[in-house]
Amino acid sequence: MEASGGPRLTDGVVTLRLASAADLPFLAEMTLLAAFPPGPLPDGAREMARVVRWTLDWGRPGDAGVVAWRDGNRVGAAWCQRRRTRRRP
């Protein structure tokens, strides 16, 4: 995969649906497109902490997301994770 900017929209309707755990591979792909400039990805990009952190453990209570669809294809996504804080003893 190359970070190429993704699909180009020319016409048609874009619909949104709630993201689910089944969308995690797509969310990870979208993270790669956002994290690096267009072109070949660096070695190990998929495992870099700055990439993995956006999808690691996603889908817990309080997390939310949507996936954009056009003509039966996923064309984008937006998601967030509820911030979890560690309690100090």
N, C-alpha and C positions, 0 to 999 in steps of 0.2 A: 504494500500500500504506500502511496505517496500522499503527502499533504498537498492537495491540489485545489482546495477551495470548495470541493463538493460539487453536487449536481447544479446545473444551471436551470432556472425556472423561466419558461417562456410564456406559458398560458396555463389555464386550469385553476382549479380551486385547491387550496391547501387546507387540510383539516387537521385538527389536533385530537389526540387521544391520550388518556393518562398513561404514563410509563409504568411498566411492571418489571419484575426481576428478569423476565424473558428479554427485555430490551438492553440488558447490561452490555452485551457485546457491541451493540450499536452506540451506546453512550460512551464506551471506551474508544470507539472509532472517532466519534465526534470530539472527544477530548484530545486525541492526537492531532486532529485538524486544527484545533484551537491553540495547541501548545507549541507548535513548530511552524516555521515559515514554509511556503510552498517548496516542494522538491523532495528528494529522498529523505527518509527519516534517519536519525542517527542510530547507530547500533544500540540495541537494548532499550529503545524508546518506550516500548510497551511496558517495561518493568520499572521505569524511572519513577521515583517517589513523587515528583511533581505531576506525573500523569496518573498514577495509580490512586493517589489520594482522593480524586474526584469521584471514583466509583467504588472504592473499597467500602464494603459493608453498606452500600446504598440499598435502600428498600426497608429500612427499619421504621418503626412508628415515628411520625413527624417528618419523614423525607417525602418529597414531592417531585413530580416531573411530568412533562408532556413530550410526545413525539409528534412531529409534523409529517403528514403523509400527503403525497400528490400523485395522482394516477397510479395508486397501488404501491408506491415506493416510499420508503422513509427518506425524508430530505433534510431533516434537522431535529434538534432536541434541545430542551432546556430542563435542568433539574437542579435541585438543591438538597442539602442534607441538614437536618437539624443539628446544631452544634452540641456536641456532648462534652461536658466538662467533668473532670475528675474531682471527686471530693477529697479534700485533704483530711487526714485523720485528726 
